[in-house]
Amino acid sequence: MRKAIWLVLLLPALAHAEPIVTDSTTKSTVHTTGSVTTTLKSPPPSAISPSLGGSNSDSCTVGVAGAVQTQILGISAGTTTRDLNCERLKNAKTLYDMGMKVAAVSVLCQDLRVFDAMIMAGTPCPYNGIIGADAKIAWENDEGEIPKEEVITKYDTKEFLLSVGGAILGLLLLL
């Protein structure tokens, strides 16, 4: 048992012995010859179409915008178009709010659909301040003043040629 105690006391003393240290010094010279090339790959700037008519909901315009982006060139464009029916409705509402009900109905009657609906309802549109049955007679006597059906054409010849020419120019620029 005494030997076991000596071993327990002797082992920690042996563990704290000094380590062996070896020092060495090396000198070297390195010569490198070559070239370095850095390639930066990043996308081109983006063509962002303008925001049109998004902030003012009280205006009677419709915004149309678009953009095209290639690796070389980006193009964006936009325009606004008046909504005449929206303007008609706003004008009629404003007149009605001012107490001018006959004038408000007269503004709406400039649309053939409203004009026909008023006739079918038995309440013809006002004619130069005349209302009711007398207005119906006045409209029958002056049929040239009855609103005409609005024909919507997509393009006239000049507008069509301009749009085709612009598209061809845009494609050439993109190439």
C-alpha positions in Angstrom: 0.0 0.0 0.0 2.9 2.3 0.7 4.2 1.8 -2.9 0.8 2.9 -4.3 1.0 6.2 -2.3 4.5 6.9 -3.5 3.4 6.3 -7.1 0.5 8.7 -6.6 2.8 11.4 -5.3 5.6 10.7 -7.8 3.6 10.7 -11.0 2.5 14.4 -10.8 6.1 15.4 -10.2 7.3 13.6 -13.3 4.5 15.2 -15.4 6.0 18.7 -14.8 9.3 18.0 -16.4 10.8 20.6 -18.8 10.1 20.1 -22.5 12.9 19.8 -25.1 13.1 22.9 -27.3 14.9 23.0 -30.7 15.4 26.4 -32.5 16.1 26.8 -36.2 16.3 29.7 -38.6 15.7 29.5 -42.4 16.2 32.3 -45.0 14.6 32.0 -48.4 14.0 34.3 -51.4 11.0 33.6 -53.7 10.7 35.2 -57.2 7.3 35.1 -59.0 6.6 36.1 -62.5 3.1 36.2 -64.1 0.0 38.2 -64.8 -3.2 38.5 -62.9 -6.5 39.0 -64.7 -9.7 39.9 -62.9 -13.0 39.4 -64.6 -16.0 41.1 -63.1 -19.3 39.7 -64.2 -22.3 41.8 -63.3 -25.7 42.4 -64.8 -26.2 45.6 -66.8 -28.3 48.4 -65.3 -32.0 47.8 -65.5 -34.4 49.7 -67.7 -37.2 50.6 -65.3 -40.5 51.9 -66.7 -41.9 55.1 -65.3 -44.8 55.0 -62.9 -47.6 57.0 -64.4 -50.8 58.1 -62.6 -50.3 55.9 -59.6 -50.5 58.5 -56.9 -53.5 60.6 -57.9 -56.6 58.5 -58.2 -58.8 61.6 -58.9 -57.3 62.2 -62.4 -59.1 60.8 -65.4 -56.0 59.5 -67.1 -54.7 56.0 -67.7 -51.0 55.3 -67.6 -49.2 52.9 -69.9 -45.5 52.2 -69.5 -43.0 49.5 -70.5 -39.4 48.7 -70.6 -37.0 46.4 -72.5 -33.6 45.4 -71.3 -30.8 43.5 -73.1 -27.2 42.9 -72.2 -26.2 46.1 -74.1 -29.1 48.5 -74.1 -32.2 49.3 -72.0 -35.1 51.4 -73.1 -38.2 52.5 -71.1 -41.1 54.7 -72.1 -44.5 55.7 -70.8 -47.5 57.8 -71.7 -50.9 58.8 -70.4 -54.3 58.7 -72.1 -57.3 60.7 -71.2 -60.4 58.7 -70.2 -63.2 60.8 -71.7 -66.0 58.8 -70.1 -64.4 59.3 -66.6 -64.3 63.1 -67.3 -68.0 63.0 -68.3 -68.9 61.2 -65.1 -66.9 63.6 -62.9 -68.4 66.6 -64.6 -71.9 65.3 -64.2 -71.3 64.5 -60.5 -69.9 68.0 -59.9 -72.9 69.6 -61.6 -75.3 67.4 -59.6 -73.5 68.3 -56.3 -74.0 72.0 -57.2 -77.8 71.4 -57.5 -77.8 71.6 -61.3 -79.6 68.3 -61.8 -80.8 69.0 -65.4 -77.3 70.0 -66.4 -75.9 66.9 -64.9 -78.3 64.7 -66.8 -77.5 66.7 -70.0 -73.8 65.9 -69.6 -74.6 62.2 -69.2 -76.9 62.3 -72.2 -74.0 63.0 -74.5 -73.3 59.3 -74.4 -75.6 57.4 -76.8 -76.1 54.6 -74.3 -77.5 57.0 -71.7 -79.5 58.8 -74.3 -81.2 55.5 -75.4 -81.7 54.4 -71.7 -83.5 57.7 -70.9 -85.8 57.3 -73.9 -86.6 53.7 -72.9 -87.3 54.8 -69.4 -89.8 57.3 -70.6 -87.7 60.3 -69.4 -86.0 61.8 -72.5 -82.9 63.8 -72.1 -83.3 67.5 -71.7 -83.1 69.6 -74.9 -82.0 73.2 -74.6 -83.6 73.6 -71.2 -86.8 71.7 -72.3 -87.7 68.6 -70.2 -90.2 65.8 -70.3 -92.6 65.2 -73.3 -91.7 68.5 -74.9 -88.0 67.4 -74.9 -88.9 64.2 -76.7 -90.7 66.2 -79.4 -87.7 68.5 -79.7 -85.3 65.6 -80.1 -87.6 64.1 -82.8 -87.6 67.4 -84.7 -83.8 67.7 -84.5 -82.4 64.2 -84.9 -79.0 65.5 -86.1 -78.3 66.5 -82.5 -78.8 63.0 -81.1 -75.5 61.6 -79.9 -73.8 59.2 -82.3 -72.3 55.8 -81.4 -68.7 56.3 -80.7 -66.6 54.2 -83.1 -63.3 53.2 -81.6 -60.5 52.7 -84.1 -57.3 51.3 -83.0 -55.0 53.0 -85.5 -55.3 55.5 -88.3 -52.7 55.1 -91.0 -50.2 57.7 -89.7 -50.4 56.4 -86.1 -49.9 52.8 -87.4 -46.8 53.7 -89.5 -45.3 55.6 -86.6 -45.8 52.7 -84.2 -44.4 50.1 -86.7 -41.4 52.4 -87.5 -40.7 52.9 -83.8 -40.8 49.1 -83.2 -38.4 48.5 -86.1 -36.1 51.2 -84.8 -36.2 49.7 -81.3 -35.3 46.3 -82.6 -32.4 47.6 -84.6 -31.1 49.4 -81.5 -31.4 46.3 -79.4 -29.3 44.3 -81.9 
